[in-house]
Amino acid sequence: PPLLPSHLARRPLWLLREPLRVLRQGERLHWRGTLTLLDGPERIDADWWSTPLARDYFVASHDDGVLYWVYHDLLQDDWYVHGVFG
């Protein structure tokens, strides 16, 4: 996959109030169109307020060119959009 441009930060400019579920069909991710993973994973694994948390975060490109911060919830095996790069 293409590399994330070096001028972009590894954190998005906007975080969503609540992460939004992404549909996975085989190896493809869909959220209002197709998402293509560009960079990652960055693992976040912790006991957040005594609730286990294990996520792999990625930068993903949408069909329209917008970059999103998405994660794979390793405990539930679900995908979510969590932020938008500016």
C-alpha positions, 0 to 999 in steps of 0.5 A: 500500500502507499505510504502516508505522506510525511507532512501528515501527523499520525493523529487526526485533526478531528475525533468523532464523538463516538466511533462509527462501525465499519462493515467488513466484507472479506478483506475489504472495509466499507463505510460510506464507500470503500476504505483502503488502509495506508499506514499502520497498525499502531497497537493500543492495548490497555486496561482503560478504567478496568475495561480491557482495550486492544485496538490496532489503529490505521490511517485509511483513504476513502474513495473520495480521497479523505483520510480517516483514522480507523481501528480494529477492535481486537477483542470484538473483531470489529472495525470502526472509524474514529477520526478524520485527518484535516 
